[in-house]
Amino acid sequence: MYKNQLQELAQRSCFILPSYTCIREGPDHAPRFKAVVNFNDDSFKSPNNFSTLRHAEHTAAEVALSSLSSQSLARSDPCKSVFQSLFRVYSHRKTLLPFRRPVEIEVPVGYILKQS
């Protein structure tokens, strides 16, 4: 339920959809899970360990929603920061930067380029 609400908030507010990361602890016969949800450049962690990954993700989404509602993000103007979200996505992809042009350079034969 909370995961759905967080996803709907992201879509309504034109943010990037939330992504979840799992932290697994304990032995194979009794694993314990924590989850971290990344939403709008913030990370929200489930406060406790849970016996199922689903419950851990659900709790992390609940923590995110309660934190966001206290910041009143849920009541903000829809699509207000759509350009900021899009810029964040595309600025991390080198090939999709809108304002950069490829630069051609001449490299002498036998010269080895190192990638940084």
Secondary structure, DSSP 8 states (H G I E B T S, - for coil): -HHHHHHHHHHHTT----EEEEEEES-TTS-EEEEEEEETTEEEE-SS-BSSHHHHHHHHHHHHHHHHHHTTGGGS-TTTTHHHHHHHHHHT-GGG-TT---------TT------
